[in-house]
Amino acid sequence: REGVRGSRHDHTAGLLTELTGAEAALVVNNNAGAMLLALDTLAKGKEVIVSRGELVEIGGSFRVPEVIACSGCALVEVGATNKTRIADVERAIDSEKTGALLKVHTSNFRIEGFTQAVSLAELTALGQKYGLPVIHDLGSGCLLSPWPGLDEPTVSESVRAGADAICFSGDKLLGGPQSGIILGRRDYIARMRNNPLVRALRVDKLTLAALEATLRLYWDPERARREIPVLAMLFAERKSLRAKARRLKRLLDKTPAGAFCALADTEGQVGGGAMPGQTLPSAAVAVTATDSISLTALEEYLRRWETPIIARVSRERLLLDVLAVAEKDFPLVAACLAAAFASALAKEGDKL
């Protein structure tokens, strides 16, 4: 309308700010790239203060200290692995050298026992006192309020706590395509947009389209829980999962594997670098071993199938957990398991 070239980020940025209350938003190729861009823009050539207990290793064996080094910043560790106080952070601030305060959400591990951590609210208050930007690496990108039995900070909570730049993934708990999202102060995001690194970290249009489609689902939280696969799994109730497992077992009962299958309640893990140690109530079809096929051989057979099927062995049973299996794939699971038993029986017959 204005007769000027638009930005590929406009649609997703608008949705992100409306959904979270942030002033501005920017999307790059992944969360490590988001943090790299934020650090390079806001604190390059200066020190970044972070708690020793938050020096996380992310996927692919890359670590937060390495990302900080690549951004041209100097890492200053404070506190201990299990305890960091706000006084530790304040003592490390140097008016000439300090460029930013960084808080990293420990989304893929948990420290328990004799612990203490600096809250984001405490850190932002300290940042305002000294005029320093506070960067929050939130990681997994949970947009909905925590659900019963699970504990995960949300993006909106970080915005309300006053973080100047918030980085998180567009996949993982958000449920969209792989991407990195930065929310924060309008002036800081504008500076990031003008950083030459943003070109190297640019995300493609197909990813932006997929992210936009995912974000639009969040306008109706109930619809998001139903239609975004990761949320549908996280919010699934055991009652519905038991019914789902029964439907899979009915298919298996028509095959040679049926005689060795039973229903079982299970506990699953969230995985994907989120909610460490927290489990989800689930249900499964439990397969027992026979004289002709061991559980180890059966697990390997499923894993090496044309379309790999991932099961797990627990308490002398092979568990086909239905939490993360779509019902449209049940016939494929049944065909593979039937083929495994048929192959084992044939080999047993050859021996005779």
FIZA-666861 format. One line per 5 residues: number of its first residue (from 0); for each residue x, y, z of N, C-alpha, C, CB. Coordinates in steps of 0.2 Angstrom, whole numbers, plus 5000, padded with zeros to 4 digits. Glycine has a CB too. Example, Ala and Ser with C-alpha at 12.3 -4.5 7.8 and 13.67 -1.06 7.14 Angstrom:
BEGIN
0	5066/4972/5039/5062/4978/5039/5066/4984/5039/5057/4978/5045 | 5064/4989/5035/5068/4995/5036/5064/5000/5039/5070/4997/5029
//
This chain:
BEGIN
0	5004/4994/5000/5000/5000/5000/5004/5006/5000/4995/5000/5006 | 5010/5006/5003/5014/5012/5004/5019/5012/4998/5018/5012/5010 | 5019/5007/4993/5023/5008/4988/5030/5006/4989/5023/5014/4985 | 5032/5003/4995/5038/5001/4996/5039/4993/4997/5041/5004/5003 | 5045/4990/4997/5045/4983/4998/5044/4981/5005/5052/4981/4996
5	5040/4976/5006/5038/4973/5012/5044/4969/5015/5031/4970/5012 | 5043/4967/5021/5047/4962/5024/5044/4955/5025/5050/4964/5031 | 5048/4950/5023/5046/4943/5024/5044/4941/5031/5051/4938/5021 | 5046/4945/5036/5045/4944/5043/5038/4947/5046/5051/4946/5047 | 5035/4951/5042/5030/4955/5045/5024/4951/5048/5027/4960/5039
10	5022/4946/5044/5016/4942/5046/5018/4938/5053/5014/4937/5041 | 5023/4935/5053/5025/4931/5059/5027/4936/5065/5031/4927/5058 | 5030/4941/5063/5032/4946/5069/5025/4949/5072/5036/4952/5066 | 5020/4951/5068/5014/4953/5071/5010/4948/5075/5010/4955/5065 | 5010/4942/5073/5007/4936/5077/5011/4935/5083/5007/4930/5073
15	5017/4935/5083/5021/4934/5089/5020/4940/5094/5029/4934/5087 | 5020/4946/5092/5019/4951/5097/5012/4951/5100/5021/4958/5094 | 5007/4950/5096/5000/4949/5098/4999/4944/5103/4995/4949/5092 | 5002/4938/5102/5001/4932/5106/5005/4933/5112/5004/4926/5102 | 5011/4936/5113/5015/4937/5119/5015/4943/5122/5022/4935/5117
20	5013/4949/5119/5014/4955/5122/5020/4958/5121/5012/4954/5129 | 5025/4955/5117/5031/4958/5116/5031/4964/5112/5036/4953/5113 | 5036/4969/5112/5036/4975/5108/5037/4973/5100/5041/4980/5110 | 5042/4969/5099/5044/4967/5092/5047/4960/5092/5050/4972/5090 | 5047/4957/5086/5050/4950/5085/5054/4950/5079/5043/4946/5085
25	5058/4945/5079/5062/4943/5073/5063/4935/5073/5069/4947/5073 | 5063/4932/5067/5064/4925/5066/5070/4924/5062/5058/4922/5062 | 5074/4919/5065/5080/4917/5061/5080/4909/5061/5087/4919/5065 | 5086/4906/5059/5085/4899/5057/5085/4894/5063/5091/4897/5053 | 5088/4896/5069/5087/4891/5075/5088/4895/5081/5091/4885/5074
30	5087/4892/5087/5088/4896/5093/5095/4898/5094/5085/4892/5099 | 5100/4894/5093/5107/4895/5093/5109/4902/5089/5112/4890/5091 | 5106/4902/5083/5107/4908/5079/5104/4914/5082/5104/4907/5072 | 5098/4913/5085/5094/4919/5089/5099/4922/5094/5088/4916/5091 | 5102/4917/5098/5106/4920/5104/5112/4923/5101/5107/4914/5109
35	5115/4920/5096/5121/4922/5093/5120/4930/5091/5124/4918/5087 | 5114/4931/5087/5113/4937/5085/5111/4942/5090/5106/4937/5080 | 5108/4940/5095/5106/4945/5101/5113/4947/5104/5102/4941/5106 | 5117/4942/5106/5124/4944/5109/5128/4948/5105/5127/4937/5111 | 5129/4946/5098/5133/4950/5094/5130/4957/5093/5133/4947/5087
40	5124/4958/5093/5121/4965/5092/5122/4969/5099/5114/4964/5090 | 5120/4966/5104/5119/4970/5111/5126/4970/5115/5114/4967/5115 | 5130/4965/5114/5136/4965/5119/5143/4963/5116/5134/4960/5124 | 5143/4964/5109/5149/4962/5106/5155/4966/5108/5149/4963/5098 | 5161/4962/5110/5167/4965/5112/5167/4966/5120/5168/4972/5109
45	5161/4964/5123/5161/4966/5130/5159/4959/5134/5155/4971/5132 | 5159/4959/5140/5158/4953/5145/5150/4952/5145/5161/4954/5151 | 5149/4946/5146/5142/4943/5147/5142/4939/5153/5139/4939/5141 | 5138/4941/5158/5138/4938/5164/5132/4932/5164/5137/4943/5170 | 5134/4926/5166/5129/4921/5167/5131/4916/5172/5129/4917/5160
50	5126/4913/5175/5127/4908/5181/5130/4902/5178/5120/4907/5184 | 5135/4900/5183/5139/4894/5181/5134/4888/5180/5144/4892/5186 | 5128/4888/5184/5124/4882/5183/5119/4882/5177/5119/4882/5189 | 5120/4887/5173/5116/4888/5167/5120/4887/5160/5113/4895/5167 | 5126/4885/5161/5131/4884/5155/5129/4877/5151/5138/4884/5157
55	5123/4878/5148/5120/4872/5145/5124/4869/5139/5113/4873/5143 | 5124/4863/5138/5126/4860/5131/5119/4859/5127/5130/4853/5132 | 5119/4861/5121/5113/4860/5117/5114/4855/5112/5111/4867/5114 | 5110/4854/5107/5111/4848/5103/5117/4849/5099/5105/4848/5098 | 5119/4843/5096/5125/4842/5092/5132/4844/5096/5125/4847/5087
60	5132/4843/5103/5137/4844/5107/5140/4852/5107/5143/4840/5105 | 5136/4856/5105/5138/4863/5105/5135/4866/5112/5134/4867/5100 | 5139/4871/5115/5138/4873/5122/5137/4881/5122/5144/4871/5126 | 5134/4883/5127/5133/4890/5128/5139/4894/5128/5129/4892/5134 | 5144/4892/5131/5151/4896/5131/5153/4897/5124/5156/4893/5135
65	5153/4892/5120/5155/4892/5113/5151/4897/5109/5155/4885/5110 | 5145/4897/5110/5140/4902/5106/5142/4909/5108/5133/4901/5107 | 5143/4910/5115/5145/4917/5117/5152/4919/5114/5146/4917/5125 | 5157/4914/5114/5163/4916/5111/5163/4918/5103/5168/4910/5112 | 5158/4914/5100/5157/4915/5093/5154/4922/5092/5153/4910/5090
70	5151/4925/5097/5147/4931/5096/5152/4937/5097/5142/4932/5101 | 5158/4936/5099/5163/4941/5100/5163/4944/5107/5162/4946/5096 | 5159/4940/5112/5159/4942/5119/5163/4938/5123/5151/4941/5121 | 5164/4940/5129/5168/4937/5134/5164/4934/5140/5174/4941/5137 | 5164/4928/5141/5160/4925/5146/5163/4926/5153/5159/4917/5145
75	5158/4928/5158/5160/4929/5165/5155/4924/5169/5159/4936/5167 | 5158/4919/5171/5154/4914/5175/5153/4917/5183/5157/4907/5175 | 5147/4916/5185/5146/4918/5192/5143/4913/5196/5142/4925/5193 | 5143/4913/5203/5140/4908/5207/5143/4901/5207/5133/4907/5205 | 5140/4896/5209/5142/4889/5209/5137/4885/5204/5142/4886/5216
80	5139/4879/5203/5134/4875/5199/5127/4874/5202/5137/4868/5198 | 5127/4873/5208/5120/4872/5211/5117/4879/5215/5121/4867/5217 | 5121/4884/5216/5119/4890/5219/5122/4896/5216/5120/4890/5226 | 5117/4901/5214/5119/4907/5211/5114/4912/5214/5119/4908/5204 | 5117/4918/5217/5113/4923/5220/5114/4929/5216/5115/4924/5228
85	5109/4934/5217/5109/4940/5213/5115/4944/5215/5102/4944/5215 | 5117/4943/5221/5123/4947/5224/5129/4944/5220/5125/4946/5231 | 5130/4938/5218/5135/4936/5213/5135/4939/5207/5134/4928/5212 | 5130/4940/5204/5129/4944/5198/5131/4951/5198/5122/4943/5195 | 5129/4954/5203/5130/4961/5204/5138/4963/5205/5126/4964/5210
90	5141/4958/5209/5148/4959/5211/5152/4959/5204/5150/4954/5216 | 5150/4955/5199/5153/4954/5193/5153/4960/5188/5151/4948/5190 | 5148/4964/5189/5146/4970/5184/5152/4975/5185/5140/4973/5186 | 5155/4976/5179/5160/4982/5178/5157/4987/5173/5167/4979/5175 | 5156/4993/5175/5153/4998/5171/5157/4999/5164/5153/5004/5174
95	5163/4997/5164/5167/4998/5157/5166/4992/5153/5174/5000/5159 | 5166/4986/5156/5167/4980/5153/5161/4976/5151/5172/4975/5156 | 5156/4976/5156/5150/4972/5155/5145/4974/5150/5146/4972/5162 | 5143/4970/5145/5139/4971/5140/5132/4969/5141/5142/4969/5134 | 5131/4963/5144/5124/4961/5145/5124/4956/5151/5122/4957/5138
100	5118/4954/5153/5116/4949/5158/5112/4944/5154/5113/4952/5164 | 5115/4937/5155/5111/4932/5152/5109/4927/5156/5116/4929/5147 | 5102/4925/5155/5099/4919/5159/5098/4914/5154/5093/4922/5163 | 5100/4908/5155/5098/4902/5151/5094/4897/5155/5105/4899/5149 | 5088/4896/5152/5083/4891/5155/5086/4884/5154/5076/4891/5151
105	5087/4880/5159/5090/4873/5159/5085/4869/5156/5093/4871/5166 | 5083/4869/5150/5077/4865/5147/5079/4858/5146/5075/4868/5141 | 5085/4856/5146/5087/4849/5145/5090/4845/5151/5091/4848/5139 | 5090/4848/5157/5093/4845/5163/5090/4848/5169/5100/4845/5163 | 5090/4845/5174/5088/4848/5181/5093/4847/5186/5081/4845/5182
110	5094/4852/5190/5098/4852/5196/5093/4852/5202/5103/4857/5197 | 5094/4847/5207/5089/4846/5212/5093/4846/5219/5084/4840/5212 | 5090/4847/5224/5093/4847/5231/5095/4854/5234/5100/4843/5230 | 5101/4855/5236/5103/4861/5239/5105/4866/5233/5110/4860/5243 | 5100/4870/5231/5100/4874/5225/5097/4881/5226/5097/4871/5219
115	5099/4885/5222/5096/4892/5222/5098/4895/5215/5099/4896/5228 | 5093/4899/5212/5094/4902/5206/5092/4909/5206/5091/4898/5200 | 5095/4913/5202/5092/4920/5201/5086/4920/5197/5098/4925/5198 | 5081/4923/5199/5075/4923/5195/5076/4928/5189/5069/4925/5199 | 5072/4928/5184/5072/4932/5179/5070/4939/5181/5068/4930/5173
120	5065/4940/5185/5063/4946/5188/5069/4950/5192/5057/4945/5193 | 5072/4946/5196/5078/4949/5199/5083/4951/5194/5081/4944/5204 | 5085/4947/5189/5090/4949/5184/5088/4955/5180/5091/4943/5180 | 5081/4956/5178/5079/4962/5175/5080/4968/5179/5072/4961/5172 | 5078/4967/5185/5078/4973/5190/5086/4976/5190/5076/4971/5197
125	5090/4971/5191/5097/4973/5191/5100/4976/5184/5101/4966/5193 | 5097/4973/5179/5099/4976/5172/5097/4983/5172/5096/4972/5167 | 5091/4984/5174/5088/4991/5174/5092/4996/5178/5081/4991/5176 | 5094/4993/5184/5098/4997/5189/5105/5000/5186/5100/4993/5195 | 5108/4995/5182/5114/4997/5179/5114/4998/5171/5119/4991/5180
130	5108/4999/5168/5107/5000/5161/5110/4995/5157/5111/5007/5160 | 5109/4989/5159/5112/4983/5155/5106/4979/5152/5116/4979/5159 | 5107/4977/5145/5101/4973/5143/5102/4966/5146/5102/4972/5135 | 5096/4963/5147/5095/4956/5149/5092/4952/5144/5090/4956/5156 | 5096/4946/5142/5095/4942/5137/5092/4935/5140/5100/4941/5132
135	5087/4933/5138/5084/4926/5141/5084/4921/5136/5077/4927/5144 | 5088/4916/5136/5088/4910/5132/5083/4905/5135/5095/4907/5131 | 5077/4906/5132/5071/4902/5135/5071/4895/5132/5064/4905/5134 | 5074/4894/5126/5075/4887/5124/5069/4884/5120/5077/4883/5129 | 5064/4881/5124/5059/4877/5121/5053/4880/5118/5057/4872/5126
140	5052/4887/5120/5047/4891/5117/5040/4889/5119/5048/4891/5110 | 5038/4888/5125/5031/4886/5127/5027/4892/5127/5031/4883/5134 | 5021/4892/5123/5017/4898/5122/5011/4897/5127/5015/4899/5115 | 5009/4891/5128/5003/4890/5132/5005/4890/5140/4999/4884/5130 | 5000/4891/5144/5001/4891/5151/5003/4884/5153/4995/4894/5155
145	5007/4883/5158/5009/4876/5160/5002/4872/5161/5013/4876/5166 | 5002/4865/5160/4997/4861/5161/4998/4857/5167/4995/4857/5154 | 4993/4854/5169/4993/4850/5176/4999/4844/5175/4987/4847/5177 | 5003/4844/5180/5008/4839/5181/5014/4841/5177/5005/4833/5178 | 5014/4846/5173/5020/4848/5169/5022/4855/5171/5019/4847/5162
150	5029/4857/5171/5031/4863/5174/5036/4866/5168/5035/4862/5180 | 5034/4871/5165/5038/4874/5160/5037/4882/5160/5037/4871/5153 | 5042/4886/5160/5040/4893/5159/5038/4895/5152/5047/4897/5161 | 5033/4900/5152/5031/4902/5146/5034/4908/5143/5023/4903/5146 | 5033/4909/5137/5036/4915/5133/5033/4922/5136/5035/4915/5126
155	5026/4922/5137/5023/4928/5140/5026/4929/5147/5016/4926/5140 | 5027/4924/5151/5030/4926/5158/5037/4929/5157/5031/4919/5161 | 5041/4927/5152/5047/4931/5151/5046/4938/5149/5051/4927/5146 | 5041/4939/5145/5040/4946/5142/5037/4950/5148/5034/4946/5137 | 5033/4947/5152/5030/4951/5158/5036/4952/5163/5025/4947/5161
160	5041/4948/5164/5046/4949/5169/5051/4954/5166/5050/4942/5170 | 5050/4957/5160/5054/4962/5158/5061/4961/5154/5056/4966/5164 | 5062/4955/5152/5068/4953/5148/5068/4957/5142/5068/4945/5146 | 5074/4960/5140/5075/4964/5134/5075/4960/5128/5081/4968/5135 | 5078/4954/5128/5078/4950/5122/5077/4943/5124/5085/4951/5118
165	5072/4940/5121/5070/4933/5123/5071/4928/5117/5063/4932/5126 | 5075/4923/5118/5076/4919/5112/5073/4912/5113/5084/4918/5111 | 5070/4909/5108/5068/4902/5109/5067/4899/5102/5061/4902/5113 | 5065/4892/5102/5064/4888/5096/5057/4889/5094/5066/4881/5097 | 5057/4888/5087/5050/4888/5084/5047/4881/5083/5051/4891/5077
170	5052/4876/5085/5049/4869/5085/5048/4867/5092/5054/4865/5081 | 5051/4862/5094/5050/4860/5101/5043/4861/5104/5056/4863/5106 | 5042/4864/5109/5036/4865/5113/5031/4869/5109/5036/4867/5120 | 5034/4874/5105/5029/4878/5101/5026/4874/5096/5033/4884/5098 | 5030/4869/5093/5026/4865/5088/5027/4867/5081/5019/4864/5090
175	5031/4871/5079/5031/4874/5072/5037/4871/5069/5031/4881/5071 | 5040/4874/5063/5046/4872/5060/5052/4874/5064/5046/4874/5053 | 5058/4871/5062/5064/4873/5065/5065/4880/5064/5070/4868/5063 | 5066/4884/5069/5068/4891/5068/5070/4894/5075/5062/4895/5065 | 5072/4900/5075/5074/4903/5081/5070/4910/5081/5082/4905/5081
180	5067/4911/5087/5063/4917/5088/5066/4922/5093/5056/4915/5089 | 5066/4928/5091/5069/4933/5096/5063/4938/5097/5075/4937/5093 | 5061/4939/5103/5056/4944/5105/5060/4949/5110/5050/4941/5109 | 5057/4955/5110/5060/4960/5115/5059/4967/5113/5068/4959/5114 | 5063/4972/5116/5062/4979/5115/5062/4981/5108/5067/4983/5119
185	5058/4985/5106/5058/4987/5099/5065/4990/5096/5053/4993/5098 | 5068/4994/5100/5075/4997/5098/5080/4991/5097/5077/5002/5103 | 5080/4986/5102/5085/4981/5101/5083/4977/5095/5085/4977/5108 | 5077/4975/5094/5076/4971/5088/5077/4974/5082/5068/4969/5088 | 5076/4981/5082/5078/4985/5076/5086/4985/5074/5076/4992/5076
190	5089/4985/5080/5097/4984/5079/5099/4978/5076/5100/4986/5086 | 5095/4972/5079/5097/4966/5076/5095/4965/5069/5093/4960/5080 | 5090/4968/5067/5088/4968/5060/5093/4971/5055/5081/4971/5059 | 5097/4976/5058/5102/4979/5054/5109/4976/5055/5102/4986/5056 | 5109/4970/5059/5116/4967/5059/5117/4963/5053/5116/4963/5066
195	5123/4963/5050/5124/4959/5044/5123/4951/5045/5131/4960/5042 | 5124/4949/5052/5123/4942/5053/5116/4940/5052/5124/4941/5061 | 5111/4944/5052/5104/4942/5051/5103/4939/5044/5099/4948/5052 | 5107/4942/5039/5107/4939/5032/5109/4932/5032/5111/4943/5027 | 5115/4930/5036/5118/4924/5036/5113/4919/5040/5124/4924/5039
200	5109/4922/5044/5105/4917/5048/5097/4918/5046/5105/4920/5056 | 5096/4920/5040/5090/4921/5037/5086/4915/5036/5090/4925/5031 | 5080/4915/5038/5075/4909/5037/5072/4910/5031/5070/4908/5043 | 5070/4904/5027/5067/4904/5021/5059/4905/5021/5068/4897/5017 | 5056/4907/5016/5049/4908/5016/5045/4903/5017/5047/4911/5009
205	5047/4896/5015/5042/4891/5017/5042/4890/5025/5045/4884/5014 | 5048/4891/5028/5048/4890/5035/5044/4895/5038/5055/4891/5038 | 5044/4901/5036/5040/4907/5039/5033/4905/5038/5042/4914/5035 | 5031/4903/5032/5024/4901/5030/5021/4896/5035/5023/4898/5023 | 5026/4890/5037/5024/4885/5041/5023/4888/5048/5029/4879/5041
210	5028/4892/5050/5027/4895/5057/5021/4900/5058/5034/4900/5058 | 5020/4904/5053/5014/4908/5053/5007/4903/5054/5013/4912/5046 | 5007/4898/5050/5001/4894/5051/5001/4891/5058/5002/4888/5045 | 5006/4889/5061/5006/4886/5067/5004/4892/5072/5013/4884/5069 | 5007/4898/5072/5005/4903/5076/4998/4905/5076/5009/4909/5075
215	4995/4904/5070/4988/4906/5070/4983/4901/5074/4985/4906/5062 | 4985/4895/5074/4982/4890/5078/4981/4892/5086/4985/4883/5078 | 4986/4896/5088/4986/4898/5095/4981/4903/5097/4993/4901/5097 | 4978/4906/5092/4972/4911/5094/4967/4907/5097/4970/4914/5087 | 4966/4901/5096/4961/4897/5100/4965/4891/5103/4956/4894/5095
220	4967/4892/5110/4971/4887/5113/4969/4880/5113/4972/4889/5120 | 4962/4879/5113/4959/4872/5112/4961/4869/5106/4952/4872/5114 | 4960/4873/5100/4962/4871/5094/4969/4869/5093/4960/4876/5088 | 4973/4873/5096/4981/4872/5096/4982/4866/5099/4984/4878/5100 | 4979/4864/5105/4980/4858/5109/4978/4852/5104/4976/4858/5115
225	4973/4853/5100/4970/4847/5096/4975/4846/5090/4963/4848/5094 | 4977/4852/5087/4979/4851/5080/4987/4852/5079/4976/4857/5076 | 4990/4854/5084/4998/4854/5084/5000/4848/5087/5001/4861/5088 | 5003/4844/5084/5005/4837/5086/5008/4837/5093/5009/4833/5081 | 5013/4841/5094/5017/4840/5101/5012/4842/5106/5023/4844/5101
230	5008/4847/5105/5003/4848/5111/4998/4843/5111/5000/4855/5109 | 4995/4840/5106/4990/4835/5106/4993/4829/5110/4988/4832/5099 | 5000/4827/5110/5003/4822/5113/5003/4824/5121/5010/4820/5111 | 5005/4830/5122/5007/4832/5129/5000/4833/5133/5010/4839/5129 | 4995/4835/5130/4988/4835/5133/4984/4829/5133/4985/4841/5130
235	4986/4824/5130/4982/4818/5129/4981/4815/5136/4986/4813/5125 | 4975/4812/5137/4973/4809/5144/4974/4802/5143/4966/4811/5146 | 4976/4799/5149/4977/4791/5149/4971/4788/5147/4979/4789/5156 | 4965/4790/5148/4959/4786/5146/4958/4786/5139/4952/4790/5149 | 4960/4791/5135/4959/4791/5128/4965/4787/5125/4959/4798/5125
240	4971/4787/5128/4976/4783/5126/4975/4776/5127/4983/4785/5130 | 4972/4774/5132/4970/4767/5133/4965/4764/5128/4967/4766/5140 | 4961/4769/5126/4956/4767/5120/4960/4766/5114/4950/4772/5120 | 4965/4771/5113/4969/4770/5107/4973/4764/5107/4974/4777/5107 | 4976/4762/5112/4980/4756/5113/4975/4750/5111/4983/4755/5120
245	4969/4750/5114/4965/4744/5112/4963/4744/5105/4958/4745/5116 | 4963/4749/5101/4962/4749/5094/4968/4746/5090/4960/4756/5091 | 4974/4748/5093/4980/4745/5090/4980/4737/5091/4986/4748/5093 | 4978/4735/5097/4978/4728/5099/4973/4724/5095/4977/4727/5107 | 4968/4727/5093/4963/4723/5089/4965/4722/5082/4956/4728/5089
250	4969/4726/5080/4973/4725/5073/4978/4719/5074/4976/4731/5071 | 4982/4720/5080/4987/4715/5081/4984/4708/5082/4991/4717/5087 | 4978/4708/5085/4975/4701/5087/4973/4697/5080/4968/4702/5091 | 4973/4700/5075/4972/4697/5068/4978/4694/5065/4968/4702/5063 | 4984/4695/5069/4990/4693/5066/4993/4688/5070/4995/4699/5065
255	4999/4684/5068/5002/4679/5073/5005/4682/5079/5008/4676/5069 | 5006/4689/5079/5008/4692/5085/5003/4693/5091/5011/4699/5083 | 4996/4693/5089/4991/4694/5093/4991/4690/5100/4985/4693/5090 | 4993/4684/5099/4993/4679/5105/4998/4682/5110/4994/4672/5103 | 5003/4686/5108/5008/4688/5113/5008/4695/5115/5015/4687/5110
260	5002/4698/5114/5001/4705/5115/4996/4706/5121/4998/4709/5109 | 4997/4711/5125/4992/4713/5130/4993/4721/5131/4994/4710/5137 | 4987/4724/5134/4987/4731/5136/4991/4732/5142/4980/4733/5136 | 4994/4738/5142/4998/4740/5148/4998/4748/5149/5005/4738/5148 | 4998/4750/5155/4999/4757/5156/5006/4759/5157/4995/4759/5163
265	5008/4764/5154/5015/4766/5154/5016/4773/5156/5018/4765/5147 | 5023/4775/5157/5024/4782/5158/5029/4784/5153/5028/4783/5165 | 5028/4790/5149/5032/4792/5144/5036/4798/5146/5028/4794/5137 | 5041/4800/5142/5045/4806/5144/5044/4811/5138/5052/4805/5144 | 5044/4818/5140/5043/4823/5135/5048/4823/5130/5043/4830/5138
270	5055/4823/5131/5060/4823/5127/5061/4829/5123/5059/4817/5122 | 5065/4829/5118/5066/4835/5113/5069/4841/5117/5059/4837/5111 | 5073/4839/5122/5076/4845/5126/5071/4849/5130/5080/4849/5121 | 5066/4846/5132/5061/4850/5136/5059/4846/5142/5055/4852/5132 | 5057/4849/5148/5054/4846/5154/5058/4840/5156/5047/4844/5152
275	5064/4841/5158/5068/4835/5160/5066/4832/5166/5076/4837/5161 | 5065/4825/5166/5063/4821/5172/5056/4821/5173/5066/4824/5178 | 5052/4824/5169/5045/4824/5169/5042/4819/5165/5042/4831/5168 | 5037/4815/5167/5034/4810/5163/5027/4811/5162/5034/4803/5167 | 5024/4808/5157/5017/4808/5154/5014/4801/5155/5017/4811/5147
280	5008/4801/5158/5004/4795/5158/5002/4793/5151/4998/4796/5163 | 5003/4786/5150/5002/4784/5143/4999/4777/5143/5008/4785/5138 | 4999/4774/5137/4996/4767/5137/5000/4764/5131/4989/4766/5136 | 5000/4757/5131/5004/4754/5126/5001/4747/5125/5012/4753/5128 | 5003/4744/5119/5003/4737/5118/5009/4734/5120/5000/4735/5111
285	5009/4729/5125/5015/4726/5127/5016/4719/5124/5015/4725/5135 | 5021/4718/5121/5023/4711/5117/5028/4707/5121/5025/4713/5110 | 5026/4701/5123/5031/4697/5126/5035/4692/5121/5027/4692/5131 | 5041/4690/5123/5045/4686/5119/5042/4679/5118/5052/4685/5122 | 5045/4675/5113/5043/4668/5112/5049/4664/5112/5038/4668/5106
290	5048/4658/5111/5054/4653/5110/5057/4655/5103/5051/4646/5110 | 5053/4658/5098/5056/4659/5092/5059/4666/5091/5051/4657/5087 | 5057/4670/5095/5060/4677/5094/5061/4681/5101/5055/4681/5089 | 5066/4684/5102/5068/4687/5108/5066/4694/5107/5075/4687/5109 | 5065/4698/5113/5063/4705/5113/5068/4709/5109/5062/4707/5120
295	5075/4707/5110/5080/4711/5107/5079/4711/5100/5087/4709/5110 | 5078/4705/5097/5078/4704/5090/5071/4707/5087/5077/4696/5088 | 5066/4707/5091/5060/4710/5089/5061/4718/5088/5054/4708/5094 | 5064/4721/5094/5065/4728/5094/5069/4730/5088/5068/4730/5100 | 5074/4726/5086/5079/4727/5081/5075/4727/5074/5085/4723/5081
300	5071/4722/5073/5067/4721/5067/5063/4727/5066/5063/4714/5068 | 5059/4729/5071/5055/4735/5070/5059/4741/5068/5051/4736/5076 | 5064/4742/5071/5068/4748/5070/5071/4748/5063/5074/4748/5075 | 5073/4742/5061/5076/4741/5054/5071/4740/5048/5080/4735/5054 | 5064/4741/5050/5059/4740/5045/5059/4746/5040/5052/4741/5049
305	5056/4745/5034/5057/4750/5029/5055/4757/5032/5052/4748/5023 | 5049/4757/5035/5048/4763/5039/5049/4762/5047/5040/4766/5038 | 5055/4764/5049/5057/4762/5056/5052/4763/5061/5063/4766/5058 | 5051/4758/5065/5046/4759/5071/5050/4758/5077/5040/4753/5070 | 5049/4763/5082/5053/4764/5088/5049/4761/5094/5056/4771/5089
310	5051/4756/5096/5048/4753/5103/5053/4753/5108/5045/4746/5101 | 5051/4751/5114/5056/4751/5119/5055/4744/5123/5056/4757/5124 | 5060/4742/5126/5060/4736/5130/5060/4738/5138/5066/4731/5129 | 5055/4735/5141/5055/4737/5148/5051/4731/5152/5051/4743/5150 | 5054/4729/5157/5052/4723/5162/5050/4717/5157/5046/4726/5165
315	5054/4715/5153/5054/4709/5149/5048/4710/5145/5053/4703/5154 | 5046/4716/5142/5041/4717/5137/5043/4722/5132/5034/4719/5141 | 5041/4721/5126/5042/4726/5121/5036/4731/5121/5043/4723/5114 | 5037/4737/5122/5031/4742/5123/5030/4746/5116/5032/4746/5129 | 5024/4745/5113/5022/4749/5108/5018/4755/5111/5019/4745/5102
320	5021/4760/5113/5018/4766/5116/5014/4770/5111/5023/4770/5120 | 5007/4771/5112/5003/4774/5107/5003/4782/5108/4996/4772/5108 | 5007/4785/5113/5007/4792/5114/5009/4796/5108/5011/4794/5120 | 5014/4793/5105/5017/4797/5099/5016/4793/5092/5025/4798/5100 | 5011/4789/5092/5010/4785/5086/5003/4788/5083/5010/4778/5087
325	5003/4790/5077/4996/4792/5074/4992/4786/5072/4998/4796/5068 | 4986/4786/5073/4981/4780/5071/4982/4778/5064/4974/4782/5073 | 4983/4783/5060/4984/4781/5053/4990/4777/5051/4985/4788/5048 | 4994/4776/5056/5000/4772/5055/4999/4765/5059/5006/4775/5058 | 4993/4764/5062/4992/4758/5065/4993/4752/5060/4985/4758/5068
330	4990/4752/5054/4991/4746/5050/4998/4745/5048/4987/4748/5043 | 5002/4750/5048/5009/4749/5046/5013/4745/5052/5013/4756/5045 | 5011/4747/5058/5014/4744/5064/5012/4737/5064/5012/4748/5071 | 5005/4736/5063/5003/4729/5063/5006/4725/5058/4995/4729/5062 | 5007/4727/5052/5010/4723/5047/5017/4722/5048/5010/4727/5040
335	5021/4727/5051/5028/4725/5053/5028/4720/5058/5031/4732/5055 | 5024/4721/5063/5025/4716/5069/5023/4709/5066/5020/4718/5075 | 5018/4709/5062/5016/4702/5059/5021/4699/5055/5009/4703/5055 | 5025/4703/5051/5030/4701/5047/5036/4698/5052/5033/4706/5043 | 5037/4702/5057/5042/4699/5062/5041/4693/5065/5043/4705/5068
340	5035/4692/5067/5033/4685/5070/5033/4680/5064/5026/4685/5073 | 5030/4681/5058/5030/4676/5053/5037/4674/5051/5027/4679/5047 | 5042/4679/5051/5049/4678/5049/5052/4673/5055/5053/4684/5048 | 5051/4675/5061/5053/4671/5066/5051/4664/5066/5052/4674/5073 | 5044/4663/5065/5041/4656/5065/5044/4652/5059/5033/4657/5064
345	5045/4656/5053/5048/4652/5048/5055/4650/5049/5048/4657/5042 | 5059/4654/5052/5066/4652/5054/5065/4646/5059/5070/4657/5057 | 5061/4646/5063/5060/4640/5068/5058/4634/5065/5055/4642/5074 | 5054/4635/5060/5051/4629/5056/5057/4626/5052/5046/4631/5051 | 5062/4630/5049/5067/4628/5045/5072/4624/5050/5071/4634/5042
350	5073/4626/5056/5077/4622/5061/5074/4615/5062/5078/4626/5067 | 5067/4614/5062/5064/4608/5063/5065/4603/5057/5057/4609/5065
//
